[in-house]
Amino acid sequence: MSQSRPDAGRSLLGIDPWVRHILRCPVTGADLVDGTGPDGEPELVSTSEVNPLAYPVRDGVPILLESEARHVGV
């Protein structure tokens, strides 16, 4: 019998898969993927082709506020 790790299936940011499945960009509704900001800090990046935004992750908590987002240069 194999034992599963408590963090099995989690994203690099430590977010459970079921949470990642429902998280969307609050501005565009696009999916969010793991990323790293220019300062090396973790973030969630919108997959929107029209308005790509990146949201900070602080202490493992995604901050999905438009006022906290930065525009991602295409």
N, CA, C and O atoms as CSV, one atom per row, in Angstrom:
chain,resi,resn,atom,element,x,y,z
A,1,MET,N,N,0.849,-1.166,0.000
A,1,MET,CA,C,0.000,0.000,0.000
A,1,MET,C,C,0.896,1.232,0.000
A,1,MET,O,O,1.817,1.329,0.812
A,2,SER,N,N,0.636,2.165,-0.898
A,2,SER,CA,C,1.447,3.376,-0.965
A,2,SER,C,C,0.800,4.481,-0.134
A,2,SER,O,O,-0.422,4.581,-0.029
A,3,GLN,N,N,1.648,5.286,0.440
A,3,GLN,CA,C,1.148,6.415,1.200
A,3,GLN,C,C,1.312,7.664,0.365
A,3,GLN,O,O,2.332,7.864,-0.294
A,4,SER,N,N,0.291,8.501,0.402
A,4,SER,CA,C,0.406,9.746,-0.345
A,4,SER,C,C,0.916,10.838,0.579
A,4,SER,O,O,0.610,10.870,1.771
A,5,ARG,N,N,1.695,11.719,0.000
A,5,ARG,CA,C,2.203,12.850,0.760
A,5,ARG,C,C,1.082,13.852,0.973
A,5,ARG,O,O,0.184,13.957,0.138
A,6,PRO,N,N,1.118,14.597,2.086
A,6,PRO,CA,C,0.078,15.592,2.324
A,6,PRO,C,C,0.033,16.680,1.264
A,6,PRO,O,O,-1.021,17.270,1.027
A,7,ASP,N,N,1.185,16.957,0.612
A,7,ASP,CA,C,1.217,18.012,-0.393
A,7,ASP,C,C,1.108,17.479,-1.819
A,7,ASP,O,O,1.291,18.233,-2.775
A,8,ALA,N,N,0.814,16.200,-1.970
A,8,ALA,CA,C,0.718,15.617,-3.309
A,8,ALA,C,C,-0.363,16.329,-4.111
A,8,ALA,O,O,-1.473,16.532,-3.621
A,9,GLY,N,N,-0.043,16.703,-5.328
A,9,GLY,CA,C,-1.001,17.348,-6.206
A,9,GLY,C,C,-1.073,18.853,-6.043
A,9,GLY,O,O,-1.783,19.514,-6.800
A,10,ARG,N,N,-0.375,19.404,-5.099
A,10,ARG,CA,C,-0.407,20.856,-4.908
A,10,ARG,C,C,0.447,21.539,-5.967
A,10,ARG,O,O,1.387,20.956,-6.508
A,11,SER,N,N,0.097,22.785,-6.247
A,11,SER,CA,C,0.890,23.556,-7.183
A,11,SER,C,C,2.181,23.994,-6.512
A,11,SER,O,O,2.366,23.790,-5.312
A,12,LEU,N,N,3.056,24.583,-7.274
A,12,LEU,CA,C,4.315,25.068,-6.725
A,12,LEU,C,C,4.082,26.103,-5.628
A,12,LEU,O,O,4.934,26.278,-4.757
A,13,LEU,N,N,2.956,26.779,-5.659
A,13,LEU,CA,C,2.650,27.800,-4.671
A,13,LEU,C,C,1.976,27.218,-3.437
A,13,LEU,O,O,1.674,27.952,-2.496
A,14,GLY,N,N,1.735,25.908,-3.427
A,14,GLY,CA,C,1.121,25.274,-2.270
A,14,GLY,C,C,-0.392,25.369,-2.244
A,14,GLY,O,O,-1.007,25.147,-1.201
A,15,ILE,N,N,-0.994,25.692,-3.365
A,15,ILE,CA,C,-2.448,25.813,-3.427
A,15,ILE,C,C,-3.042,24.464,-3.842
A,15,ILE,O,O,-2.601,23.859,-4.819
A,16,ASP,N,N,-4.040,24.003,-3.095
A,16,ASP,CA,C,-4.677,22.724,-3.398
A,16,ASP,C,C,-5.273,22.725,-4.802
A,16,ASP,O,O,-5.752,23.756,-5.274
A,17,PRO,N,N,-5.245,21.565,-5.475
A,17,PRO,CA,C,-5.755,21.478,-6.850
A,17,PRO,C,C,-7.214,21.913,-6.987
A,17,PRO,O,O,-7.571,22.559,-7.972
A,18,TRP,N,N,-8.053,21.573,-6.025
A,18,TRP,CA,C,-9.473,21.953,-6.154
A,18,TRP,C,C,-9.641,23.464,-6.088
A,18,TRP,O,O,-10.557,24.012,-6.701
A,19,VAL,N,N,-8.767,24.140,-5.350
A,19,VAL,CA,C,-8.828,25.603,-5.289
A,19,VAL,C,C,-8.335,26.182,-6.609
A,19,VAL,O,O,-8.942,27.104,-7.154
A,20,ARG,N,N,-7.226,25.635,-7.124
A,20,ARG,CA,C,-6.691,26.121,-8.401
A,20,ARG,C,C,-7.707,25.958,-9.518
A,20,ARG,O,O,-7.770,26.780,-10.432
A,21,HIS,N,N,-8.496,24.905,-9.446
A,21,HIS,CA,C,-9.486,24.642,-10.492
A,21,HIS,C,C,-10.546,25.750,-10.559
A,21,HIS,O,O,-11.065,26.044,-11.636
A,22,ILE,N,N,-10.864,26.353,-9.430
A,22,ILE,CA,C,-11.918,27.378,-9.426
A,22,ILE,C,C,-11.386,28.809,-9.479
A,22,ILE,O,O,-12.147,29.737,-9.751
A,23,LEU,N,N,-10.083,29.002,-9.221
A,23,LEU,CA,C,-9.530,30.356,-9.263
A,23,LEU,C,C,-9.501,30.885,-10.694
A,23,LEU,O,O,-9.089,30.192,-11.624
A,24,ARG,N,N,-9.945,32.118,-10.841
A,24,ARG,CA,C,-9.924,32.790,-12.140
A,24,ARG,C,C,-9.502,34.230,-11.923
A,24,ARG,O,O,-9.626,34.762,-10.819
A,25,CYS,N,N,-9.008,34.855,-12.967
A,25,CYS,CA,C,-8.684,36.270,-12.914
A,25,CYS,C,C,-9.984,37.031,-12.661
A,25,CYS,O,O,-10.942,36.859,-13.415
A,26,PRO,N,N,-10.044,37.862,-11.627
A,26,PRO,CA,C,-11.275,38.578,-11.338
A,26,PRO,C,C,-11.614,39.661,-12.368
A,26,PRO,O,O,-12.744,40.146,-12.406
A,27,VAL,N,N,-10.653,40.035,-13.190
A,27,VAL,CA,C,-10.879,41.071,-14.189
A,27,VAL,C,C,-11.348,40.464,-15.509
A,27,VAL,O,O,-12.318,40.938,-16.100
A,28,THR,N,N,-10.662,39.412,-15.976
A,28,THR,CA,C,-10.958,38.838,-17.290
A,28,THR,C,C,-11.653,37.489,-17.241
A,28,THR,O,O,-12.242,37.063,-18.234
A,29,GLY,N,N,-11.595,36.812,-16.106
A,29,GLY,CA,C,-12.174,35.475,-15.998
A,29,GLY,C,C,-11.274,34.381,-16.541
A,29,GLY,O,O,-11.673,33.218,-16.586
A,30,ALA,N,N,-10.053,34.741,-16.958
A,30,ALA,CA,C,-9.122,33.761,-17.525
A,30,ALA,C,C,-8.526,32.879,-16.426
A,30,ALA,O,O,-8.521,33.245,-15.251
A,31,ASP,N,N,-8.023,31.710,-16.833
A,31,ASP,CA,C,-7.323,30.821,-15.904
A,31,ASP,C,C,-6.083,31.519,-15.372
A,31,ASP,O,O,-5.562,32.449,-15.988
A,32,LEU,N,N,-5.616,31.054,-14.210
A,32,LEU,CA,C,-4.399,31.578,-13.599
A,32,LEU,C,C,-3.371,30.465,-13.507
A,32,LEU,O,O,-3.705,29.329,-13.171
A,33,VAL,N,N,-2.132,30.787,-13.801
A,33,VAL,CA,C,-1.044,29.809,-13.734
A,33,VAL,C,C,0.040,30.330,-12.795
A,33,VAL,O,O,0.148,31.535,-12.564
A,34,ASP,N,N,0.841,29.412,-12.256
A,34,ASP,CA,C,1.938,29.789,-11.375
A,34,ASP,C,C,2.955,30.624,-12.134
A,34,ASP,O,O,3.235,30.376,-13.306
A,35,GLY,N,N,3.498,31.607,-11.453
A,35,GLY,CA,C,4.525,32.434,-12.047
A,35,GLY,C,C,5.436,33.006,-10.978
A,35,GLY,O,O,5.227,32.802,-9.782
A,36,THR,N,N,6.438,33.717,-11.430
A,36,THR,CA,C,7.370,34.396,-10.545
A,36,THR,C,C,7.492,35.830,-11.021
A,36,THR,O,O,7.736,36.083,-12.201
A,37,GLY,N,N,7.322,36.766,-10.102
A,37,GLY,CA,C,7.390,38.177,-10.442
A,37,GLY,C,C,8.806,38.654,-10.669
A,37,GLY,O,O,9.757,37.904,-10.445
A,38,PRO,N,N,8.964,39.898,-11.114
A,38,PRO,CA,C,10.285,40.455,-11.380
A,38,PRO,C,C,11.156,40.497,-10.126
A,38,PRO,O,O,12.384,40.517,-10.216
A,39,ASP,N,N,10.519,40.511,-8.964
A,39,ASP,CA,C,11.263,40.538,-7.708
A,39,ASP,C,C,11.547,39.142,-7.165
A,39,ASP,O,O,12.105,38.994,-6.078
A,40,GLY,N,N,11.158,38.111,-7.932
A,40,GLY,CA,C,11.404,36.730,-7.530
A,40,GLY,C,C,10.329,36.149,-6.628
A,40,GLY,O,O,10.426,34.997,-6.206
A,41,GLU,N,N,9.309,36.933,-6.330
A,41,GLU,CA,C,8.223,36.465,-5.469
A,41,GLU,C,C,7.190,35.702,-6.297
A,41,GLU,O,O,7.027,35.973,-7.487
A,42,PRO,N,N,6.487,34.743,-5.669
A,42,PRO,CA,C,5.473,33.976,-6.397
A,42,PRO,C,C,4.279,34.843,-6.752
A,42,PRO,O,O,3.945,35.803,-6.056
A,43,GLU,N,N,3.649,34.475,-7.855
A,43,GLU,CA,C,2.443,35.169,-8.288
A,43,GLU,C,C,1.609,34.243,-9.145
A,43,GLU,O,O,2.086,33.209,-9.612
A,44,LEU,N,N,0.367,34.619,-9.346
A,44,LEU,CA,C,-0.516,33.915,-10.268
A,44,LEU,C,C,-0.701,34.810,-11.475
A,44,LEU,O,O,-1.003,35.996,-11.335
A,45,VAL,N,N,-0.522,34.252,-12.653
A,45,VAL,CA,C,-0.552,35.021,-13.888
A,45,VAL,C,C,-1.753,34.607,-14.718
A,45,VAL,O,O,-1.991,33.423,-14.953
A,46,SER,N,N,-2.498,35.599,-15.152
A,46,SER,CA,C,-3.671,35.369,-15.994
A,46,SER,C,C,-3.226,34.900,-17.377
A,46,SER,O,O,-2.214,35.360,-17.907
A,47,THR,N,N,-3.996,33.982,-17.949
A,47,THR,CA,C,-3.703,33.495,-19.295
A,47,THR,C,C,-4.415,34.312,-20.369
A,47,THR,O,O,-4.419,33.935,-21.541
A,48,SER,N,N,-5.011,35.418,-19.975
A,48,SER,CA,C,-5.726,36.275,-20.928
A,48,SER,C,C,-4.754,36.821,-21.967
A,48,SER,O,O,-3.680,37.312,-21.621
A,49,GLU,N,N,-5.133,36.735,-23.238
A,49,GLU,CA,C,-4.297,37.275,-24.309
A,49,GLU,C,C,-4.521,38.779,-24.463
A,49,GLU,O,O,-3.646,39.493,-24.953
A,50,VAL,N,N,-5.683,39.252,-24.048
A,50,VAL,CA,C,-6.039,40.656,-24.213
A,50,VAL,C,C,-5.511,41.520,-23.078
A,50,VAL,O,O,-4.972,42.600,-23.319
A,51,ASN,N,N,-5.662,41.054,-21.842
A,51,ASN,CA,C,-5.280,41.842,-20.672
A,51,ASN,C,C,-4.592,40.949,-19.640
A,51,ASN,O,O,-5.173,40.668,-18.592
A,52,PRO,N,N,-3.360,40.498,-19.918
A,52,PRO,CA,C,-2.691,39.618,-18.964
A,52,PRO,C,C,-2.269,40.372,-17.707
A,52,PRO,O,O,-1.581,41.390,-17.777
A,53,LEU,N,N,-2.695,39.854,-16.559
A,53,LEU,CA,C,-2.378,40.452,-15.274
A,53,LEU,C,C,-1.707,39.418,-14.386
A,53,LEU,O,O,-1.924,38.217,-14.544
A,54,ALA,N,N,-0.896,39.887,-13.459
A,54,ALA,CA,C,-0.251,39.002,-12.494
A,54,ALA,C,C,-0.645,39.460,-11.095
A,54,ALA,O,O,-0.625,40.650,-10.782
A,55,TYR,N,N,-1.005,38.486,-10.262
A,55,TYR,CA,C,-1.446,38.764,-8.900
A,55,TYR,C,C,-0.433,38.202,-7.906
A,55,TYR,O,O,0.035,37.076,-8.069
A,56,PRO,N,N,-0.095,38.975,-6.883
A,56,PRO,CA,C,0.879,38.492,-5.904
A,56,PRO,C,C,0.314,37.374,-5.037
A,56,PRO,O,O,-0.897,37.272,-4.839
A,57,VAL,N,N,1.205,36.546,-4.529
A,57,VAL,CA,C,0.848,35.519,-3.551
A,57,VAL,C,C,1.678,35.827,-2.313
A,57,VAL,O,O,2.907,35.771,-2.344
A,58,ARG,N,N,0.996,36.150,-1.231
A,58,ARG,CA,C,1.686,36.520,0.010
A,58,ARG,C,C,1.384,35.490,1.090
A,58,ARG,O,O,0.224,35.244,1.418
A,59,ASP,N,N,2.419,34.900,1.632
A,59,ASP,CA,C,2.276,33.867,2.666
A,59,ASP,C,C,1.337,32.746,2.210
A,59,ASP,O,O,0.564,32.213,3.006
A,60,GLY,N,N,1.412,32.392,0.911
A,60,GLY,CA,C,0.603,31.323,0.364
A,60,GLY,C,C,-0.820,31.711,0.014
A,60,GLY,O,O,-1.612,30.858,-0.385
A,61,VAL,N,N,-1.160,32.998,0.157
A,61,VAL,CA,C,-2.520,33.469,-0.120
A,61,VAL,C,C,-2.519,34.338,-1.375
A,61,VAL,O,O,-1.857,35.375,-1.405
A,62,PRO,N,N,-3.259,33.927,-2.418
A,62,PRO,CA,C,-3.347,34.748,-3.623
A,62,PRO,C,C,-4.132,36.027,-3.334
A,62,PRO,O,O,-5.217,35.974,-2.755
A,63,ILE,N,N,-3.591,37.160,-3.732
A,63,ILE,CA,C,-4.252,38.450,-3.541
A,63,ILE,C,C,-4.890,38.820,-4.883
A,63,ILE,O,O,-4.250,39.436,-5.736
A,64,LEU,N,N,-6.138,38.442,-5.055
A,64,LEU,CA,C,-6.820,38.612,-6.340
A,64,LEU,C,C,-7.622,39.908,-6.368
A,64,LEU,O,O,-8.835,39.905,-6.580
A,65,LEU,N,N,-6.930,40.995,-6.154
A,65,LEU,CA,C,-7.534,42.315,-6.217
A,65,LEU,C,C,-6.956,43.050,-7.412
A,65,LEU,O,O,-5.744,43.039,-7.629
A,66,GLU,N,N,-7.822,43.688,-8.188
A,66,GLU,CA,C,-7.349,44.411,-9.377
A,66,GLU,C,C,-6.332,45.474,-8.989
A,66,GLU,O,O,-5.381,45.726,-9.730
A,67,SER,N,N,-6.524,46.094,-7.842
A,67,SER,CA,C,-5.599,47.152,-7.406
A,67,SER,C,C,-4.212,46.606,-7.046
A,67,SER,O,O,-3.247,47.368,-6.999
A,68,GLU,N,N,-4.101,45.303,-6.793
A,68,GLU,CA,C,-2.818,44.684,-6.460
A,68,GLU,C,C,-2.143,44.051,-7.676
A,68,GLU,O,O,-0.977,43.661,-7.607
A,69,ALA,N,N,-2.867,43.949,-8.777
A,69,ALA,CA,C,-2.349,43.275,-9.976
A,69,ALA,C,C,-1.359,44.173,-10.716
A,69,ALA,O,O,-1.424,45.400,-10.645
A,70,ARG,N,N,-0.452,43.526,-11.418
A,70,ARG,CA,C,0.443,44.265,-12.318
A,70,ARG,C,C,0.215,43.746,-13.731
A,70,ARG,O,O,-0.081,42.569,-13.937
A,71,HIS,N,N,0.358,44.643,-14.698
A,71,HIS,CA,C,0.211,44.244,-16.097
A,71,HIS,C,C,1.448,43.490,-16.526
A,71,HIS,O,O,2.572,43.877,-16.206
A,72,VAL,N,N,1.235,42.414,-17.251
A,72,VAL,CA,C,2.334,41.575,-17.741
A,72,VAL,C,C,2.649,42.027,-19.157
A,72,VAL,O,O,1.776,42.017,-20.025
A,73,GLY,N,N,3.880,42.419,-19.388
A,73,GLY,CA,C,4.304,42.835,-20.735
A,73,GLY,C,C,4.277,41.672,-21.694
A,73,GLY,O,O,4.785,40.593,-21.391
A,74,VAL,N,N,3.694,41.887,-22.833
A,74,VAL,CA,C,3.582,40.830,-23.835
A,74,VAL,C,C,4.685,40.966,-24.846
A,74,VAL,O,O,4.769,40.167,-25.779
